[in-house]
Amino acid sequence: MARQRLKSNLPTKICPVCGFSFTWRKKWAKCWDDVKYCSERCRRHRSSNQQP
């Protein structure tokens, strides 16, 4: 059985909409480079909060 990663060693990103720091999730394993938003709510509100 593979060793588990410590939660403190997981990669993190910062959501451009709310500024929240979020960590890697197993469901994002194949698309982590494409993940930009911490939640569906932030993804839906992305255009209203983006700066020019």
C-alpha positions in Angstrom: 0.0 0.0 0.0 1.3 3.5 -0.9 2.2 5.9 1.8 -0.2 8.7 2.3 0.8 12.3 1.9 0.5 14.6 4.9 -2.1 17.3 4.5 0.6 19.9 5.2 2.5 18.7 2.1 -0.3 19.0 -0.4 0.0 21.7 -3.1 -2.1 24.8 -2.7 -3.4 27.6 -4.9 -5.1 30.9 -4.3 -8.5 31.6 -5.8 -8.4 34.7 -8.0 -12.0 35.6 -7.1 -12.2 35.4 -3.3 -8.5 35.1 -2.4 -9.0 31.9 -0.5 -6.2 29.5 -0.3 -7.3 26.0 -1.3 -5.5 22.6 -1.3 -5.2 19.8 -3.8 -8.1 17.2 -3.8 -8.0 13.7 -5.1 -10.7 14.4 -7.6 -8.4 17.1 -9.1 -5.5 14.7 -9.5 -5.7 14.6 -13.3 -6.5 18.3 -13.9 -4.8 20.2 -11.1 -3.0 22.5 -13.6 -6.4 23.5 -15.0 -8.1 24.2 -11.6 -8.3 27.9 -10.9 -11.2 28.4 -8.5 -11.9 27.1 -5.0 -15.5 26.4 -5.6 -18.3 26.3 -8.2 -19.6 29.6 -6.7 -16.4 31.4 -7.4 -16.2 29.9 -10.9 -19.7 31.3 -11.7 -18.8 34.7 -10.3 -15.4 35.0 -12.0 -16.3 37.6 -14.6 -17.9 40.1 -12.1 -14.8 40.2 -9.9 -12.0 40.2 -12.4 -10.0 43.4 -12.7 -9.0 44.8 -16.2 
